[in-house]
Amino acid sequence: MEDKCKEHTSRIITVEKKQQSLEVQIAEMGGDVRHIKERIDNGMSATITKVYDKLVEIAPTVKDNQDICGRVKAFAFWISVMGIGGGLISFMFHMLRNVGA
């Protein structure tokens, strides 16, 4: 009986040592995970800040080009309206000239 108690005691001590070792490892892993998460958060915020800064730099150029694109679009519309209108007028003129002949 006494031998079994000593055996159980030694097993309990071994299990306690393993448990302490595992708790230390879990704490270290938790610290590593927290550290990695903080680094990722810092990296993401830095990247987002850089992207925002670049977009702020580009915004005036985009606004200038937007105005130019609007003017080119209006010019293309005017040319197409004039071309269609001129074509219809020319067609009508030729039709009227041929009817009178």
Buried (B, 14 or more C-beta within 10 A) or exposed (E): EEEEEEEEEEEEEEEEEEEEEEEEEEEEEEEEEEEEEEEEEEEEEEEEEEEEEEEEEEEEEEEEEEEEEEEEEEEEEEEEEEEEEEEEEEEEEEEEEEEEE
